[in-house]
Amino acid sequence: MNKFIAILFIVFVSISANAQEVKKDGKTYEVKKEKIFLDGKDVTATLNAKEKSAILERATKISEQIKLQKEAEKKAQNLEKEMRKAEKSIKKAEKAQKKAEKELKRKEKAQKKFEKASKKFKEAQKKYDRLKRKGKLSPEDDAKWLKKLENLKEDAERAKKKL
């Protein structure tokens, strides 16, 4: 794209340097507004109407080409700007997508931790209830189990908060 603009600029400069020079019958006329010059001298009055109109018509065509060239250059610049904006928006969208994926992974990890902690707590609670029912817990073991259950419950609550 940059090469295209550089080439376009070079063409534009070369055309604008010869902008109002018209070649007719081997002579190079220079047109400024409605006056025609040959070798720096005003020859508008010496030319007949047909030659004058032909030279002015060619000068008009050249100026139209210059205008078209300028418009093409502006369009090229606008396209380049739009491309840069599009690239920026694509990068921004990719960044947002990565952020969303990262957040999703974090939430899934928190969900798994919560489920794991809840499962551990429920299993430990069942085991404690079973041992207590069978009468296999001494008062010392009972205190240890209660403390263990409390810790597991806190772990599950922490995981839930993170979720």
Backbone as CSV, one residue per row, in Angstrom:
resi,resn,N_x,N_y,N_z,CA_x,CA_y,CA_z,C_x,C_y,C_z
1,MET,0.829,-1.189,0.000,0.000,0.000,0.000,0.873,1.252,0.000
2,ASN,1.942,1.235,0.784,2.837,2.394,0.837,3.537,2.620,-0.501
3,LYS,3.888,1.523,-1.174,4.527,1.639,-2.485,3.570,2.282,-3.476
4,PHE,2.306,1.873,-3.393,1.288,2.427,-4.289,1.174,3.935,-4.093
5,ILE,1.156,4.370,-2.863,1.043,5.804,-2.564,2.290,6.539,-3.036
6,ALA,3.463,5.940,-2.847,4.704,6.576,-3.287,4.708,6.738,-4.806
7,ILE,4.307,5.710,-5.516,4.248,5.783,-6.979,3.228,6.825,-7.410
8,LEU,2.100,6.815,-6.754,1.048,7.785,-7.061,1.560,9.207,-6.837
9,PHE,2.289,9.417,-5.786,2.832,10.741,-5.478,3.829,11.170,-6.550
10,ILE,4.701,10.269,-6.959,5.692,10.587,-7.996,5.000,10.960,-9.303
11,VAL,3.990,10.190,-9.686,3.237,10.490,-10.913,2.574,11.852,-10.788
12,PHE,1.998,12.117,-9.644,1.325,13.390,-9.422,2.303,14.555,-9.551
13,VAL,3.485,14.425,-8.948,4.485,15.496,-9.005,4.937,15.721,-10.444
14,SER,5.139,14.630,-11.172,5.599,14.796,-12.553,4.524,15.434,-13.423
15,ILE,3.278,15.099,-13.169,2.188,15.722,-13.940,2.035,17.184,-13.552
16,SER,2.125,17.485,-12.272,1.934,18.866,-11.847,3.091,19.763,-12.305
17,ALA,4.266,19.180,-12.492,5.393,19.974,-12.983,5.126,20.429,-14.420
18,ASN,4.453,19.605,-15.189,4.115,19.930,-16.575,2.637,20.275,-16.685
19,ALA,2.062,20.698,-15.620,0.612,20.816,-15.518,-0.029,21.561,-16.679
20,GLN,0.423,22.714,-16.985,-0.245,23.512,-17.994,0.577,23.658,-19.268
21,GLU,1.502,22.754,-19.468,2.270,22.790,-20.701,1.581,21.918,-21.734
22,VAL,1.314,22.517,-22.897,0.607,21.819,-23.957,1.513,21.764,-25.181
23,LYS,1.655,20.565,-25.759,2.480,20.432,-26.959,1.559,20.352,-28.168
24,LYS,1.833,21.193,-29.138,1.039,21.199,-30.370,1.966,21.588,-31.514
25,ASP,1.954,20.790,-32.551,2.778,21.033,-33.740,4.264,21.178,-33.393
26,GLY,4.733,20.387,-32.433,6.142,20.419,-32.071,6.530,21.591,-31.192
27,LYS,5.585,22.420,-30.845,5.868,23.569,-29.987,5.245,23.322,-28.611
28,THR,5.893,23.823,-27.574,5.385,23.677,-26.213,4.816,25.019,-25.761
29,TYR,3.505,25.021,-25.598,2.810,26.222,-25.136,2.565,26.075,-23.644
30,GLU,2.616,27.210,-22.965,2.311,27.222,-21.537,1.035,28.026,-21.349
31,VAL,0.070,27.425,-20.646,-1.229,28.075,-20.470,-1.363,28.503,-19.023
32,LYS,-1.640,29.798,-18.831,-1.915,30.336,-17.493,-3.246,31.039,-17.587
33,LYS,-4.229,30.501,-16.878,-5.609,30.979,-16.938,-6.074,30.939,-18.390
34,GLU,-6.327,32.042,-19.016,-6.795,32.061,-20.403,-5.730,32.579,-21.371
35,LYS,-4.508,32.765,-20.901,-3.431,33.286,-21.749,-2.503,32.158,-22.157
36,ILE,-2.008,32.243,-23.390,-1.127,31.218,-23.927,0.249,31.846,-24.167
37,PHE,1.299,31.170,-23.645,2.664,31.672,-23.765,3.501,30.686,-24.564
38,LEU,4.398,31.213,-25.376,5.364,30.416,-26.113,6.736,31.003,-25.817
39,ASP,7.590,30.208,-25.209,8.917,30.655,-24.782,8.837,31.900,-23.898
40,GLY,7.839,31.939,-23.008,7.701,33.047,-22.066,7.028,34.284,-22.640
41,LYS,6.635,34.265,-23.912,5.989,35.429,-24.515,4.511,35.127,-24.742
42,ASP,3.677,36.132,-24.503,2.234,35.989,-24.677,1.915,35.952,-26.181
43,VAL,1.355,34.808,-26.619,1.012,34.652,-28.038,-0.494,34.455,-28.225
44,THR,-1.273,34.778,-27.236,-2.720,34.578,-27.288,-3.335,35.341,-28.456
45,ALA,-2.921,36.564,-28.648,-3.513,37.405,-29.695,-3.074,36.968,-31.086
46,THR,-1.918,36.364,-31.227,-1.399,35.996,-32.551,-1.969,34.686,-33.074
47,LEU,-2.541,33.851,-32.172,-3.104,32.570,-32.601,-4.519,32.765,-33.135
48,ASN,-4.878,31.929,-34.116,-6.260,32.013,-34.605,-7.181,31.290,-33.623
49,ALA,-8.450,31.451,-33.789,-9.457,30.929,-32.849,-9.400,29.409,-32.748
50,LYS,-9.167,28.744,-33.868,-9.129,27.280,-33.882,-7.939,26.760,-33.065
51,GLU,-6.746,27.339,-33.284,-5.561,26.931,-32.529,-5.715,27.246,-31.051
52,LYS,-6.246,28.410,-30.784,-6.440,28.843,-29.396,-7.369,27.860,-28.668
53,SER,-8.485,27.528,-29.300,-9.435,26.615,-28.658,-8.827,25.226,-28.491
54,ALA,-8.028,24.760,-29.469,-7.392,23.446,-29.359,-6.409,23.419,-28.191
55,ILE,-5.609,24.470,-28.065,-4.626,24.534,-26.973,-5.331,24.630,-25.624
56,LEU,-6.342,25.469,-25.534,-7.080,25.615,-24.272,-7.815,24.320,-23.913
57,GLU,-8.309,23.629,-24.928,-8.994,22.361,-24.682,-8.029,21.331,-24.113
58,ARG,-6.827,21.270,-24.699,-5.811,20.343,-24.175,-5.407,20.720,-22.754
59,ALA,-5.273,21.995,-22.497,-4.921,22.459,-21.153,-6.018,22.078,-20.158
60,THR,-7.256,22.189,-20.598,-8.389,21.812,-19.746,-8.341,20.315,-19.430
61,LYS,-8.046,19.518,-20.462,-7.950,18.067,-20.245,-6.848,17.738,-19.259
62,ILE,-5.720,18.435,-19.414,-4.599,18.198,-18.499,-4.983,18.578,-17.071
63,SER,-5.659,19.707,-16.904,-6.065,20.124,-15.551,-7.085,19.148,-14.976
64,GLU,-7.956,18.586,-15.834,-8.913,17.573,-15.359,-8.181,16.318,-14.913
65,GLN,-7.141,15.945,-15.674,-6.351,14.783,-15.280,-5.678,15.018,-13.929
66,ILE,-5.218,16.243,-13.737,-4.580,16.581,-12.453,-5.599,16.460,-11.323
67,LYS,-6.802,16.967,-11.575,-7.849,16.875,-10.548,-8.164,15.413,-10.238
68,LEU,-8.274,14.603,-11.294,-8.540,13.179,-11.086,-7.405,12.516,-10.317
69,GLN,-6.190,12.922,-10.635,-5.027,12.382,-9.941,-5.068,12.742,-8.458
70,LYS,-5.421,13.987,-8.157,-5.527,14.429,-6.761,-6.608,13.648,-6.035
71,GLU,-7.743,13.459,-6.701,-8.835,12.699,-6.096,-8.405,11.258,-5.826
72,ALA,-7.696,10.672,-6.785,-7.217,9.301,-6.606,-6.252,9.210,-5.430
73,GLU,-5.402,10.223,-5.303,-4.454,10.248,-4.184,-5.198,10.358,-2.851
74,LYS,-6.207,11.219,-2.812,-6.989,11.364,-1.578,-7.691,10.058,-1.240
75,LYS,-8.249,9.404,-2.260,-8.927,8.125,-2.026,-7.941,7.084,-1.502
76,ALA,-6.754,7.075,-2.077,-5.731,6.127,-1.628,-5.361,6.401,-0.168
77,GLN,-5.215,7.673,0.178,-4.890,8.019,1.563,-6.031,7.625,2.497
78,ASN,-7.264,7.875,2.060,-8.414,7.497,2.886,-8.481,5.989,3.064
79,LEU,-8.206,5.257,1.990,-8.204,3.794,2.092,-7.137,3.312,3.055
80,GLU,-5.985,3.931,3.008,-4.915,3.542,3.925,-5.314,3.825,5.377
81,LYS,-5.929,4.979,5.593,-6.399,5.303,6.945,-7.431,4.288,7.415
82,GLU,-8.354,3.949,6.527,-9.381,2.965,6.883,-8.760,1.612,7.176
83,MET,-7.730,1.244,6.406,-7.054,-0.024,6.661,-6.401,-0.016,8.035
84,ARG,-5.755,1.100,8.385,-5.131,1.198,9.713,-6.181,1.094,10.809
85,LYS,-7.312,1.785,10.608,-8.385,1.715,11.602,-8.911,0.297,11.726
86,ALA,-9.076,-0.364,10.585,-9.573,-1.744,10.606,-8.592,-2.662,11.326
87,GLU,-7.302,-2.477,11.067,-6.295,-3.288,11.752,-6.336,-3.046,13.253
88,LYS,-6.484,-1.788,13.645,-6.562,-1.465,15.079,-7.788,-2.122,15.709
89,SER,-8.920,-2.029,15.017,-10.134,-2.612,15.586,-10.024,-4.132,15.657
90,ILE,-9.352,-4.748,14.678,-9.145,-6.197,14.718,-8.280,-6.560,15.910
91,LYS,-7.204,-5.812,16.116,-6.327,-6.075,17.264,-7.081,-5.902,18.579
92,LYS,-7.913,-4.867,18.624,-8.692,-4.613,19.835,-9.666,-5.759,20.094
93,ALA,-10.302,-6.233,19.027,-11.244,-7.349,19.164,-10.525,-8.620,19.607
94,GLU,-9.347,-8.864,19.037,-8.568,-10.042,19.435,-8.181,-9.956,20.908
95,LYS,-7.788,-8.764,21.329,-7.403,-8.563,22.726,-8.591,-8.811,23.649
96,ALA,-9.752,-8.293,23.252,-10.958,-8.500,24.059,-11.333,-9.976,24.106
97,GLN,-11.156,-10.662,22.980,-11.471,-12.088,22.939,-10.536,-12.874,23.856
98,LYS,-9.242,-12.545,23.816,-8.289,-13.224,24.698,-8.632,-12.984,26.160
99,LYS,-9.029,-11.743,26.459,-9.394,-11.402,27.833,-10.620,-12.205,28.265
100,ALA,-11.598,-12.309,27.372,-12.809,-13.065,27.685,-12.492,-14.548,27.877
101,GLU,-11.612,-15.093,27.038,-11.222,-16.497,27.181,-10.510,-16.735,28.508
102,LYS,-9.647,-15.799,28.868,-8.916,-15.911,30.126,-9.891,-15.872,31.313
103,GLU,-10.857,-14.959,31.232,-11.867,-14.855,32.298,-12.690,-16.131,32.390
104,LEU,-13.041,-16.696,31.238,-13.813,-17.936,31.214,-13.025,-19.078,31.850
105,LYS,-11.740,-19.168,31.519,-10.906,-20.209,32.124,-10.827,-20.035,33.634
106,ARG,-10.702,-18.775,34.064,-10.625,-18.506,35.500,-11.907,-18.945,36.198
107,LYS,-13.038,-18.646,35.568,-14.325,-19.034,36.157,-14.486,-20.549,36.191
108,GLU,-14.061,-21.213,35.112,-14.160,-22.674,35.086,-13.279,-23.290,36.177
109,LYS,-12.100,-22.731,36.352,-11.185,-23.226,37.394,-11.806,-23.022,38.779
110,ALA,-12.391,-21.860,39.001,-13.034,-21.578,40.291,-14.208,-22.536,40.513
111,GLN,-14.959,-22.829,39.443,-16.096,-23.750,39.535,-15.610,-25.147,39.930
112,LYS,-14.530,-25.593,39.296,-13.985,-26.919,39.610,-13.495,-26.982,41.054
113,LYS,-12.824,-25.912,41.500,-12.347,-25.880,42.888,-13.514,-25.952,43.867
114,PHE,-14.571,-25.203,43.556,-15.745,-25.211,44.425,-16.375,-26.604,44.474
115,GLU,-16.535,-27.218,43.308,-17.135,-28.563,43.268,-16.283,-29.572,44.032
116,LYS,-14.962,-29.473,43.867,-14.053,-30.385,44.550,-14.117,-30.195,46.073
117,ALA,-14.103,-28.927,46.504,-14.160,-28.642,47.945,-15.501,-29.088,48.524
118,SER,-16.589,-28.857,47.792,-17.909,-29.279,48.265,-17.984,-30.801,48.371
119,LYS,-17.449,-31.480,47.389,-17.463,-32.945,47.382,-16.662,-33.493,48.564
120,LYS,-15.473,-32.912,48.797,-14.656,-33.347,49.941,-15.401,-33.154,51.261
121,PHE,-16.037,-31.991,51.389,-16.772,-31.695,52.626,-17.915,-32.698,52.819
122,LYS,-18.685,-32.955,51.766,-19.822,-33.886,51.882,-19.354,-35.306,52.207
123,GLU,-18.269,-35.739,51.569,-17.742,-37.083,51.836,-17.234,-37.194,53.274
124,ALA,-16.531,-36.163,53.723,-16.020,-36.175,55.098,-17.184,-36.142,56.091
125,GLN,-18.231,-35.378,55.776,-19.422,-35.296,56.642,-20.096,-36.663,56.735
126,LYS,-20.216,-37.359,55.599,-20.833,-38.695,55.598,-20.014,-39.671,56.433
127,LYS,-18.694,-39.617,56.242,-17.811,-40.524,56.984,-17.905,-40.238,58.483
128,TYR,-17.917,-38.967,58.854,-18.030,-38.582,60.259,-19.354,-39.086,60.841
129,ASP,-20.444,-38.861,60.100,-21.761,-39.316,60.584,-21.792,-40.834,60.748
130,ARG,-21.200,-41.548,59.784,-21.185,-43.014,59.847,-20.387,-43.496,61.062
131,LEU,-19.202,-42.887,61.258,-18.368,-43.284,62.397,-19.046,-42.942,63.721
132,LYS,-19.730,-41.833,63.779,-20.395,-41.411,65.012,-21.576,-42.338,65.331
133,ARG,-22.301,-42.709,64.260,-23.441,-43.613,64.427,-22.998,-44.971,64.964
134,LYS,-21.870,-45.454,64.450,-21.364,-46.761,64.860,-20.682,-46.690,66.227
135,GLY,-20.412,-45.462,66.679,-19.798,-45.287,67.986,-18.307,-45.531,67.986
136,LYS,-17.666,-45.343,66.879,-16.241,-45.601,66.767,-15.388,-44.354,67.002
137,LEU,-16.007,-43.256,67.416,-15.255,-42.022,67.633,-15.061,-41.767,69.118
138,SER,-13.825,-41.570,69.508,-13.537,-41.173,70.875,-13.737,-39.660,70.948
139,PRO,-13.859,-39.088,72.141,-14.039,-37.642,72.243,-12.901,-36.870,71.564
140,GLU,-11.686,-37.420,71.609,-10.553,-36.783,70.956,-10.700,-36.820,69.425
141,ASP,-11.064,-37.993,68.903,-11.288,-38.153,67.461,-12.449,-37.277,66.997
142,ASP,-13.468,-37.200,67.840,-14.645,-36.381,67.499,-14.223,-34.917,67.314
143,ALA,-13.379,-34.402,68.209,-12.914,-33.014,68.118,-12.080,-32.815,66.845
144,LYS,-11.239,-33.797,66.532,-10.428,-33.706,65.314,-11.319,-33.682,64.074
145,TRP,-12.316,-34.561,64.060,-13.226,-34.615,62.904,-14.017,-33.309,62.754
146,LEU,-14.460,-32.763,63.872,-15.209,-31.507,63.807,-14.324,-30.369,63.261
147,LYS,-13.077,-30.356,63.705,-12.156,-29.330,63.207,-11.891,-29.515,61.712
148,LYS,-11.712,-30.786,61.326,-11.478,-31.087,59.915,-12.681,-30.674,59.072
149,LEU,-13.867,-30.976,59.557,-15.100,-30.614,58.843,-15.238,-29.090,58.733
150,GLU,-14.899,-28.398,59.800,-14.972,-26.932,59.791,-14.022,-26.350,58.741
151,ASN,-12.790,-26.897,58.689,-11.813,-26.438,57.691,-12.309,-26.705,56.259
152,LEU,-12.852,-27.887,56.038,-13.371,-28.221,54.707,-14.548,-27.319,54.328
153,LYS,-15.386,-27.011,55.299,-16.532,-26.132,55.042,-16.035,-24.726,54.671
154,GLU,-15.018,-24.227,55.391,-14.441,-22.910,55.080,-13.824,-22.893,53.680
155,ASP,-13.141,-24.001,53.333,-12.564,-24.101,51.988,-13.653,-24.011,50.917
156,ALA,-14.748,-24.699,51.146,-15.858,-24.679,50.188,-16.463,-23.278,50.090
157,GLU,-16.595,-22.602,51.218,-17.146,-21.240,51.212,-16.217,-20.258,50.487
158,ARG,-14.909,-20.401,50.713,-13.934,-19.549,50.011,-14.011,-19.770,48.494
159,ALA,-14.110,-21.033,48.114,-14.198,-21.352,46.682,-15.486,-20.776,46.092
160,LYS,-16.557,-20.796,46.881,-17.830,-20.247,46.410,-17.726,-18.738,46.224
161,LYS,-17.039,-18.072,47.155,-16.856,-16.620,47.040,-16.079,-16.256,45.764
162,LYS,-15.033,-17.016,45.485,-14.237,-16.774,44.282,-15.050,-17.017,43.020
163,LEU,-15.970,-17.910,43.128,-16.834,-18.244,41.984,-17.735,-17.072,41.688
